[in-house]
Amino acid sequence: MDFREDDFTIKDFAFASGDALPELRLHYRALGKARRDSNGRVCNAVLVLHGTTGSGATFTRDGFADELFGPDQLLDGGRHFIVLPDSIGHGASSKPSDGARMGFPRYGYRDMVRAQHQLLTEGLGVDHLYLVMGTSMGGMHTWLWGQIFPDFMDCLAPLASLPAEIAGRNRMIRKMIIDSIKSDPAWNGGEYTRQPAGLINAIHLLIVMTSCPLQWQKEAPTRAAADAFLAERIKAHASLLDANDMIYQFAASEDYDPAPGLSKIKAPLLAINSADDQVNPPELGIMEAAIPQVKRGRYVLLPIDERSRGHGTHTLAALWKHHLADFLATVTPANEG
């Protein structure tokens, strides 16, 4: 698929923390072209938002793009305008490791959503979205999109997320990730010359956080296999992550709490979670309490089966795209309503 890549620069971006950047760079990938309806408004744009430590490249890979964006598929790139941004602090967008280190502005999820909106409206000329969807952190951003810009989209599809403040075990692991880095003397207040050992400790916690017990037992049924499995994952994460970036990425969730604003969401919403998701375990009952507050909300909990991969199920579109298809079949674009 021919994904185009480019950067959009926002001048004098002011963060909710009071910090500011003279230039905020947002990198993005795009597929297809924007199409306008009879009123001149964009009617085929789809925004897809990635998870913590990831980037828009996640959605260009097999398992996602080849299940959704191909010819005659649900979000066919020939008929839709697909936009895959790298959120603030991630991928090729502005982030601490560019040089500012711990002097980089403190950012939160609402800053990230506001910047995504500016990318669309000012950078790409998109004044309306058909669909906002996201995975993990991107799913949490999707809940916020529905509240902050309630008239901007026809529908919403958050995956692997919960519409509640980050608390309990989820918050504890996030804090342990941050503290694992900051408590390492080699971190040196962010002024390290090589990645500190604390980054590996943080990666250990990230691996536990997103683990999938049933499938991992199958993939690593012996001690030797489990050790090799773990070593491979540590190596893969360590090759991609930066300690300061990771601190910011996990601290960004501290302003996330969409619960008080669920009734503000006007667009139809489909939330999809997995029964084996260790980040958003269904036994908490959070979604069951929240979804009735969303006027046009519905919720699907995917069962554990041979194909599910815990939190990672969110990027295996084959497991949930039929639910998304059924949902989109019920959505009436705003210009037709």
DOVEX-798188 format. One record per residue (C-alpha): residue number from 1; x, y, z. Coordinates in steps of 0.05 Angstrom, whole numbers. Layout:
! residues N
<r><num>NUM</num><u>X</u><v>Y</v><w>Z</w></r>
...
//
This chain:
! residues 337
<r><num>1</num><u>0</u><v>0</v><w>0</w></r>
<r><num>2</num><u>25</u><v>69</v><w>-18</w></r>
<r><num>3</num><u>27</u><v>106</v><w>49</w></r>
<r><num>4</num><u>53</u><v>176</v><w>42</w></r>
<r><num>5</num><u>95</u><v>205</v><w>98</w></r>
<r><num>6</num><u>104</u><v>278</v><w>116</w></r>
<r><num>7</num><u>111</u><v>327</v><w>174</w></r>
<r><num>8</num><u>66</u><v>383</v><w>196</w></r>
<r><num>9</num><u>92</u><v>439</v><w>241</w></r>
<r><num>10</num><u>48</u><v>475</v><w>290</w></r>
<r><num>11</num><u>76</u><v>543</v><w>309</w></r>
<r><num>12</num><u>76</u><v>565</v><w>382</w></r>
<r><num>13</num><u>39</u><v>505</v><w>410</w></r>
<r><num>14</num><u>17</u><v>518</v><w>482</w></r>
<r><num>15</num><u>10</u><v>458</v><w>528</w></r>
<r><num>16</num><u>-40</u><v>453</v><w>585</w></r>
<r><num>17</num><u>19</u><v>450</v><w>633</w></r>
<r><num>18</num><u>36</u><v>522</v><w>614</w></r>
<r><num>19</num><u>97</u><v>500</v><w>574</w></r>
<r><num>20</num><u>103</u><v>517</v><w>501</w></r>
<r><num>21</num><u>142</u><v>499</v><w>438</w></r>
<r><num>22</num><u>158</u><v>549</v><w>383</w></r>
<r><num>23</num><u>151</u><v>492</v><w>334</w></r>
<r><num>24</num><u>116</u><v>425</v><w>346</w></r>
<r><num>25</num><u>129</u><v>374</v><w>292</w></r>
<r><num>26</num><u>76</u><v>321</v><w>279</w></r>
<r><num>27</num><u>95</u><v>265</v><w>233</w></r>
<r><num>28</num><u>40</u><v>227</v><w>197</w></r>
<r><num>29</num><u>25</u><v>174</v><w>145</w></r>
<r><num>30</num><u>-33</u><v>179</v><w>98</w></r>
<r><num>31</num><u>-68</u><v>133</v><w>48</w></r>
<r><num>32</num><u>-119</u><v>154</v><w>-4</w></r>
<r><num>33</num><u>-149</u><v>222</v><w>-17</w></r>
<r><num>34</num><u>-200</u><v>266</v><w>18</w></r>
<r><num>35</num><u>-268</u><v>269</v><w>-15</w></r>
<r><num>36</num><u>-320</u><v>322</v><w>-2</w></r>
<r><num>37</num><u>-396</u><v>317</v><w>0</w></r>
<r><num>38</num><u>-446</u><v>363</v><w>-33</w></r>
<r><num>39</num><u>-436</u><v>413</v><w>23</w></r>
<r><num>40</num><u>-361</u><v>416</v><w>12</w></r>
<r><num>41</num><u>-344</u><v>379</v><w>76</w></r>
<r><num>42</num><u>-295</u><v>321</v><w>79</w></r>
<r><num>43</num><u>-336</u><v>257</v><w>85</w></r>
<r><num>44</num><u>-287</u><v>198</v><w>80</w></r>
<r><num>45</num><u>-230</u><v>213</v><w>129</w></r>
<r><num>46</num><u>-210</u><v>161</v><w>180</w></r>
<r><num>47</num><u>-163</u><v>177</v><w>238</w></r>
<r><num>48</num><u>-127</u><v>117</v><w>269</w></r>
<r><num>49</num><u>-88</u><v>129</v><w>334</w></r>
<r><num>50</num><u>-32</u><v>86</v><w>362</w></r>
<r><num>51</num><u>-12</u><v>62</v><w>431</w></r>
<r><num>52</num><u>40</u><v>83</v><w>482</w></r>
<r><num>53</num><u>112</u><v>78</v><w>456</w></r>
<r><num>54</num><u>86</u><v>63</v><w>386</w></r>
<r><num>55</num><u>74</u><v>103</v><w>322</w></r>
<r><num>56</num><u>29</u><v>106</v><w>262</w></r>
<r><num>57</num><u>73</u><v>54</v><w>229</w></r>
<r><num>58</num><u>38</u><v>2</v><w>273</w></r>
<r><num>59</num><u>-22</u><v>5</v><w>226</w></r>
<r><num>60</num><u>17</u><v>-4</v><w>161</w></r>
<r><num>61</num><u>36</u><v>-75</v><w>179</w></r>
<r><num>62</num><u>6</u><v>-143</v><w>164</w></r>
<r><num>63</num><u>-50</u><v>-160</v><w>211</w></r>
<r><num>64</num><u>-80</u><v>-90</v><w>208</w></r>
<r><num>65</num><u>-69</u><v>-56</v><w>141</w></r>
<r><num>66</num><u>-79</u><v>-119</v><w>100</w></r>
<r><num>67</num><u>-144</u><v>-134</v><w>136</w></r>
<r><num>68</num><u>-175</u><v>-64</v><w>133</w></r>
<r><num>69</num><u>-144</u><v>-18</v><w>81</w></r>
<r><num>70</num><u>-140</u><v>-62</v><w>18</w></r>
<r><num>71</num><u>-186</u><v>-60</v><w>-43</w></r>
<r><num>72</num><u>-259</u><v>-73</v><w>-25</w></r>
<r><num>73</num><u>-242</u><v>-80</v><w>49</w></r>
<r><num>74</num><u>-277</u><v>-45</v><w>105</w></r>
<r><num>75</num><u>-234</u><v>18</v><w>104</w></r>
<r><num>76</num><u>-210</u><v>12</v><w>32</w></r>
<r><num>77</num><u>-154</u><v>63</v><w>20</w></r>
<r><num>78</num><u>-182</u><v>75</v><w>-49</w></r>
<r><num>79</num><u>-247</u><v>101</v><w>-20</w></r>
<r><num>80</num><u>-224</u><v>129</v><w>47</w></r>
<r><num>81</num><u>-173</u><v>180</v><w>68</w></r>
<r><num>82</num><u>-133</u><v>144</v><w>123</w></r>
<r><num>83</num><u>-91</u><v>187</v><w>169</w></r>
<r><num>84</num><u>-41</u><v>154</v><w>217</w></r>
<r><num>85</num><u>-6</u><v>207</v><w>260</w></r>
<r><num>86</num><u>53</u><v>197</v><w>307</w></r>
<r><num>87</num><u>28</u><v>229</v><w>371</w></r>
<r><num>88</num><u>69</u><v>280</v><w>410</w></r>
<r><num>89</num><u>129</u><v>247</v><w>441</w></r>
<r><num>90</num><u>126</u><v>186</v><w>395</w></r>
<r><num>91</num><u>154</u><v>162</v><w>329</w></r>
<r><num>92</num><u>181</u><v>218</v><w>285</w></r>
<r><num>93</num><u>141</u><v>273</v><w>319</w></r>
<r><num>94</num><u>173</u><v>322</v><w>368</w></r>
<r><num>95</num><u>198</u><v>285</v><w>431</w></r>
<r><num>96</num><u>249</u><v>293</v><w>487</w></r>
<r><num>97</num><u>303</u><v>252</v><w>453</w></r>
<r><num>98</num><u>306</u><v>303</v><w>397</w></r>
<r><num>99</num><u>351</u><v>343</v><w>442</w></r>
<r><num>100</num><u>311</u><v>378</v><w>496</w></r>
<r><num>101</num><u>312</u><v>316</v><w>541</w></r>
<r><num>102</num><u>276</u><v>331</v><w>607</w></r>
<r><num>103</num><u>269</u><v>403</v><w>586</w></r>
<r><num>104</num><u>217</u><v>382</v><w>535</w></r>
<r><num>105</num><u>147</u><v>409</v><w>552</w></r>
<r><num>106</num><u>104</u><v>367</v><w>596</w></r>
<r><num>107</num><u>47</u><v>340</v><w>554</w></r>
<r><num>108</num><u>-17</u><v>302</v><w>568</w></r>
<r><num>109</num><u>-69</u><v>264</v><w>529</w></r>
<r><num>110</num><u>-111</u><v>326</v><w>517</w></r>
<r><num>111</num><u>-51</u><v>362</v><w>487</w></r>
<r><num>112</num><u>-41</u><v>303</v><w>441</w></r>
<r><num>113</num><u>-113</u><v>303</v><w>418</w></r>
<r><num>114</num><u>-113</u><v>378</v><w>407</w></r>
<r><num>115</num><u>-50</u><v>372</v><w>364</w></r>
<r><num>116</num><u>-81</u><v>316</v><w>324</w></r>
<r><num>117</num><u>-140</u><v>362</v><w>310</w></r>
<r><num>118</num><u>-94</u><v>417</v><w>286</w></r>
<r><num>119</num><u>-58</u><v>368</v><w>240</w></r>
<r><num>120</num><u>-124</u><v>349</v><w>208</w></r>
<r><num>121</num><u>-155</u><v>418</v><w>202</w></r>
<r><num>122</num><u>-95</u><v>462</v><w>189</w></r>
<r><num>123</num><u>-47</u><v>413</v><w>158</w></r>
<r><num>124</num><u>-92</u><v>367</v><w>117</w></r>
<r><num>125</num><u>-154</u><v>409</v><w>107</w></r>
<r><num>126</num><u>-199</u><v>357</v><w>140</w></r>
<r><num>127</num><u>-259</u><v>390</v><w>172</w></r>
<r><num>128</num><u>-296</u><v>326</v><w>189</w></r>
<r><num>129</num><u>-280</u><v>253</v><w>203</w></r>
<r><num>130</num><u>-321</u><v>193</v><w>184</w></r>
<r><num>131</num><u>-287</u><v>151</v><w>238</w></r>
<r><num>132</num><u>-239</u><v>160</v><w>296</w></r>
<r><num>133</num><u>-209</u><v>96</v><w>321</w></r>
<r><num>134</num><u>-150</u><v>78</v><w>363</w></r>
<r><num>135</num><u>-115</u><v>23</v><w>402</w></r>
<r><num>136</num><u>-92</u><v>25</v><w>475</w></r>
<r><num>137</num><u>-70</u><v>98</v><w>485</w></r>
<r><num>138</num><u>-101</u><v>113</v><w>418</w></r>
<r><num>139</num><u>-166</u><v>82</v><w>444</w></r>
<r><num>140</num><u>-163</u><v>129</v><w>504</w></r>
<r><num>141</num><u>-151</u><v>187</v><w>456</w></r>
<r><num>142</num><u>-213</u><v>164</v><w>418</w></r>
<r><num>143</num><u>-256</u><v>172</v><w>481</w></r>
<r><num>144</num><u>-229</u><v>243</v><w>489</w></r>
<r><num>145</num><u>-241</u><v>260</v><w>416</w></r>
<r><num>146</num><u>-314</u><v>244</v><w>427</w></r>
<r><num>147</num><u>-318</u><v>294</v><w>484</w></r>
<r><num>148</num><u>-272</u><v>350</v><w>462</w></r>
<r><num>149</num><u>-296</u><v>352</v><w>389</w></r>
<r><num>150</num><u>-365</u><v>318</v><w>394</w></r>
<r><num>151</num><u>-390</u><v>343</v><w>326</w></r>
<r><num>152</num><u>-327</u><v>329</v><w>287</w></r>
<r><num>153</num><u>-339</u><v>255</v><w>271</w></r>
<r><num>154</num><u>-393</u><v>208</v><w>248</w></r>
<r><num>155</num><u>-371</u><v>151</v><w>294</w></r>
<r><num>156</num><u>-318</u><v>127</v><w>344</w></r>
<r><num>157</num><u>-285</u><v>60</v><w>356</w></r>
<r><num>158</num><u>-238</u><v>56</v><w>416</w></r>
<r><num>159</num><u>-201</u><v>-11</v><w>424</w></r>
<r><num>160</num><u>-165</u><v>-40</v><w>485</w></r>
<r><num>161</num><u>-181</u><v>19</v><w>530</w></r>
<r><num>162</num><u>-225</u><v>39</v><w>588</w></r>
<r><num>163</num><u>-261</u><v>107</v><w>596</w></r>
<r><num>164</num><u>-236</u><v>119</v><w>666</w></r>
<r><num>165</num><u>-178</u><v>151</v><w>703</w></r>
<r><num>166</num><u>-114</u><v>110</v><w>703</w></r>
<r><num>167</num><u>-115</u><v>79</v><w>772</w></r>
<r><num>168</num><u>-104</u><v>13</v><w>808</w></r>
<r><num>169</num><u>-55</u><v>-36</v><w>779</w></r>
<r><num>170</num><u>-51</u><v>2</v><w>713</w></r>
<r><num>171</num><u>-27</u><v>66</v><w>748</w></r>
<r><num>172</num><u>19</u><v>27</v><w>794</w></r>
<r><num>173</num><u>56</u><v>-5</v><w>736</w></r>
<r><num>174</num><u>61</u><v>61</v><w>699</w></r>
<r><num>175</num><u>91</u><v>93</v><w>760</w></r>
<r><num>176</num><u>140</u><v>35</v><w>769</w></r>
<r><num>177</num><u>162</u><v>43</v><w>697</w></r>
<r><num>178</num><u>177</u><v>117</v><w>708</w></r>
<r><num>179</num><u>210</u><v>105</v><w>776</w></r>
<r><num>180</num><u>253</u><v>48</v><w>748</w></r>
<r><num>181</num><u>286</u><v>98</v><w>702</w></r>
<r><num>182</num><u>290</u><v>158</v><w>748</w></r>
<r><num>183</num><u>318</u><v>118</v><w>806</w></r>
<r><num>184</num><u>378</u><v>94</v><w>765</w></r>
<r><num>185</num><u>437</u><v>140</v><w>780</w></r>
<r><num>186</num><u>460</u><v>130</v><w>708</w></r>
<r><num>187</num><u>396</u><v>166</v><w>685</w></r>
<r><num>188</num><u>430</u><v>229</v><w>712</w></r>
<r><num>189</num><u>369</u><v>273</v><w>711</w></r>
<r><num>190</num><u>360</u><v>255</v><w>638</w></r>
<r><num>191</num><u>430</u><v>276</v><w>617</w></r>
<r><num>192</num><u>456</u><v>206</v><w>601</w></r>
<r><num>193</num><u>503</u><v>191</v><w>543</w></r>
<r><num>194</num><u>480</u><v>120</v><w>535</w></r>
<r><num>195</num><u>413</u><v>88</v><w>554</w></r>
<r><num>196</num><u>413</u><v>75</v><w>629</w></r>
<r><num>197</num><u>402</u><v>5</v><w>657</w></r>
<r><num>198</num><u>338</u><v>31</v><w>688</w></r>
<r><num>199</num><u>308</u><v>29</v><w>618</w></r>
<r><num>200</num><u>315</u><v>-47</v><w>618</w></r>
<r><num>201</num><u>279</u><v>-50</v><w>685</w></r>
<r><num>202</num><u>224</u><v>-7</v><w>656</w></r>
<r><num>203</num><u>219</u><v>-54</v><w>596</w></r>
<r><num>204</num><u>212</u><v>-113</v><w>644</w></r>
<r><num>205</num><u>150</u><v>-79</v><w>673</w></r>
<r><num>206</num><u>123</u><v>-61</v><w>604</w></r>
<r><num>207</num><u>129</u><v>-135</v><w>584</w></r>
<r><num>208</num><u>91</u><v>-157</v><w>646</w></r>
<r><num>209</num><u>39</u><v>-103</v><w>636</w></r>
<r><num>210</num><u>22</u><v>-126</v><w>565</w></r>
<r><num>211</num><u>32</u><v>-201</v><w>577</w></r>
<r><num>212</num><u>-14</u><v>-255</v><w>552</w></r>
<r><num>213</num><u>-9</u><v>-315</v><w>599</w></r>
<r><num>214</num><u>-46</u><v>-368</v><w>558</w></r>
<r><num>215</num><u>-12</u><v>-355</v><w>492</w></r>
<r><num>216</num><u>56</u><v>-343</v><w>523</w></r>
<r><num>217</num><u>52</u><v>-410</v><w>559</w></r>
<r><num>218</num><u>40</u><v>-442</v><w>491</w></r>
<r><num>219</num><u>96</u><v>-404</v><w>457</w></r>
<r><num>220</num><u>145</u><v>-416</v><w>514</w></r>
<r><num>221</num><u>128</u><v>-483</v><w>546</w></r>
<r><num>222</num><u>196</u><v>-496</v><w>576</w></r>
<r><num>223</num><u>245</u><v>-457</v><w>620</w></r>
<r><num>224</num><u>294</u><v>-450</v><w>563</w></r>
<r><num>225</num><u>240</u><v>-428</v><w>514</w></r>
<r><num>226</num><u>213</u><v>-377</v><w>565</w></r>
<r><num>227</num><u>283</u><v>-348</v><w>576</w></r>
<r><num>228</num><u>294</u><v>-341</v><w>501</w></r>
<r><num>229</num><u>225</u><v>-312</v><w>491</w></r>
<r><num>230</num><u>238</u><v>-259</v><w>544</w></r>
<r><num>231</num><u>308</u><v>-242</v><w>517</w></r>
<r><num>232</num><u>280</u><v>-231</v><w>448</w></r>
<r><num>233</num><u>227</u><v>-183</v><w>472</w></r>
<r><num>234</num><u>275</u><v>-143</v><w>516</w></r>
<r><num>235</num><u>322</u><v>-136</v><w>457</w></r>
<r><num>236</num><u>267</u><v>-114</v><w>410</w></r>
<r><num>237</num><u>240</u><v>-61</v><w>459</w></r>
<r><num>238</num><u>310</u><v>-36</v><w>478</w></r>
<r><num>239</num><u>327</u><v>-24</v><w>405</w></r>
<r><num>240</num><u>268</u><v>24</v><w>398</w></r>
<r><num>241</num><u>259</u><v>59</v><w>464</w></r>
<r><num>242</num><u>292</u><v>120</v><w>497</w></r>
<r><num>243</num><u>291</u><v>129</v><w>573</w></r>
<r><num>244</num><u>269</u><v>202</v><w>573</w></r>
<r><num>245</num><u>217</u><v>190</v><w>519</w></r>
<r><num>246</num><u>189</u><v>132</v><w>559</w></r>
<r><num>247</num><u>182</u><v>175</v><w>622</w></r>
<r><num>248</num><u>142</u><v>226</v><w>584</w></r>
<r><num>249</num><u>101</u><v>174</v><w>547</w></r>
<r><num>250</num><u>76</u><v>141</v><w>610</w></r>
<r><num>251</num><u>69</u><v>206</v><w>650</w></r>
<r><num>252</num><u>24</u><v>234</v><w>595</w></r>
<r><num>253</num><u>-34</u><v>190</v><w>618</w></r>
<r><num>254</num><u>-38</u><v>227</v><w>685</w></r>
<r><num>255</num><u>-89</u><v>277</v><w>658</w></r>
<r><num>256</num><u>-134</u><v>222</v><w>628</w></r>
<r><num>257</num><u>-203</u><v>216</v><w>658</w></r>
<r><num>258</num><u>-261</u><v>216</v><w>608</w></r>
<r><num>259</num><u>-311</u><v>188</v><w>658</w></r>
<r><num>260</num><u>-344</u><v>255</v><w>677</w></r>
<r><num>261</num><u>-355</u><v>273</v><w>604</w></r>
<r><num>262</num><u>-384</u><v>208</v><w>576</w></r>
<r><num>263</num><u>-453</u><v>239</v><w>566</w></r>
<r><num>264</num><u>-421</u><v>292</v><w>521</w></r>
<r><num>265</num><u>-406</u><v>241</v><w>468</w></r>
<r><num>266</num><u>-456</u><v>249</v><w>412</w></r>
<r><num>267</num><u>-429</u><v>203</v><w>358</w></r>
<r><num>268</num><u>-444</u><v>128</v><w>356</w></r>
<r><num>269</num><u>-388</u><v>92</v><w>393</w></r>
<r><num>270</num><u>-365</u><v>19</v><w>391</w></r>
<r><num>271</num><u>-316</u><v>-2</v><w>445</w></r>
<r><num>272</num><u>-279</u><v>-67</v><w>435</w></r>
<r><num>273</num><u>-237</u><v>-101</v><w>489</w></r>
<r><num>274</num><u>-208</u><v>-170</v><w>499</w></r>
<r><num>275</num><u>-222</u><v>-217</v><w>556</w></r>
<r><num>276</num><u>-148</u><v>-234</v><w>564</w></r>
<r><num>277</num><u>-124</u><v>-161</v><w>564</w></r>
<r><num>278</num><u>-80</u><v>-153</v><w>626</w></r>
<r><num>279</num><u>-80</u><v>-77</v><w>618</w></r>
<r><num>280</num><u>-156</u><v>-70</v><w>617</w></r>
<r><num>281</num><u>-181</u><v>-133</v><w>652</w></r>
<r><num>282</num><u>-257</u><v>-142</v><w>644</w></r>
<r><num>283</num><u>-266</u><v>-164</v><w>716</w></r>
<r><num>284</num><u>-259</u><v>-91</v><w>738</w></r>
<r><num>285</num><u>-329</u><v>-78</v><w>711</w></r>
<r><num>286</num><u>-310</u><v>-8</v><w>689</w></r>
<r><num>287</num><u>-337</u><v>-13</v><w>618</w></r>
<r><num>288</num><u>-403</u><v>-43</v><w>639</w></r>
<r><num>289</num><u>-415</u><v>16</v><w>685</w></r>
<r><num>290</num><u>-391</u><v>68</v><w>635</w></r>
<r><num>291</num><u>-422</u><v>48</v><w>568</w></r>
<r><num>292</num><u>-495</u><v>62</v><w>589</w></r>
<r><num>293</num><u>-473</u><v>134</v><w>599</w></r>
<r><num>294</num><u>-455</u><v>140</v><w>526</w></r>
<r><num>295</num><u>-520</u><v>157</v><w>490</w></r>
<r><num>296</num><u>-504</u><v>116</v><w>428</w></r>
<r><num>297</num><u>-451</u><v>70</v><w>456</w></r>
<r><num>298</num><u>-442</u><v>-5</v><w>452</w></r>
<r><num>299</num><u>-390</u><v>-53</v><w>478</w></r>
<r><num>300</num><u>-360</u><v>-118</v><w>452</w></r>
<r><num>301</num><u>-316</u><v>-162</v><w>495</w></r>
<r><num>302</num><u>-276</u><v>-211</v><w>453</w></r>
<r><num>303</num><u>-268</u><v>-280</v><w>484</w></r>
<r><num>304</num><u>-203</u><v>-315</v><w>497</w></r>
<r><num>305</num><u>-189</u><v>-364</v><w>440</w></r>
<r><num>306</num><u>-132</u><v>-394</v><w>400</w></r>
<r><num>307</num><u>-122</u><v>-329</v><w>362</w></r>
<r><num>308</num><u>-128</u><v>-276</v><w>416</w></r>
<r><num>309</num><u>-64</u><v>-244</v><w>441</w></r>
<r><num>310</num><u>-84</u><v>-206</v><w>504</w></r>
<r><num>311</num><u>-74</u><v>-131</v><w>498</w></r>
<r><num>312</num><u>-42</u><v>-142</v><w>430</w></r>
<r><num>313</num><u>-108</u><v>-167</v><w>402</w></r>
<r><num>314</num><u>-123</u><v>-94</v><w>385</w></r>
<r><num>315</num><u>-78</u><v>-97</v><w>323</w></r>
<r><num>316</num><u>-103</u><v>-165</v><w>299</w></r>
<r><num>317</num><u>-161</u><v>-137</v><w>258</w></r>
<r><num>318</num><u>-184</u><v>-205</v><w>234</w></r>
<r><num>319</num><u>-209</u><v>-219</v><w>305</w></r>
<r><num>320</num><u>-255</u><v>-158</v><w>310</w></r>
<r><num>321</num><u>-266</u><v>-127</v><w>241</w></r>
<r><num>322</num><u>-333</u><v>-162</v><w>233</w></r>
<r><num>323</num><u>-358</u><v>-125</v><w>295</w></r>
<r><num>324</num><u>-332</u><v>-60</v><w>266</w></r>
<r><num>325</num><u>-366</u><v>-76</v><w>200</w></r>
<r><num>326</num><u>-433</u><v>-89</v><w>234</w></r>
<r><num>327</num><u>-426</u><v>-24</v><w>272</w></r>
<r><num>328</num><u>-407</u><v>19</v><w>212</w></r>
<r><num>329</num><u>-467</u><v>-9</v><w>174</w></r>
<r><num>330</num><u>-512</u><v>25</v><w>226</w></r>
<r><num>331</num><u>-477</u><v>93</v><w>222</w></r>
<r><num>332</num><u>-510</u><v>149</v><w>183</w></r>
<r><num>333</num><u>-460</u><v>202</v><w>161</w></r>
<r><num>334</num><u>-477</u><v>270</v><w>191</w></r>
<r><num>335</num><u>-492</u><v>301</v><w>123</w></r>
<r><num>336</num><u>-545</u><v>248</v><w>111</w></r>
<r><num>337</num><u>-577</u><v>250</v><w>180</w></r>
//
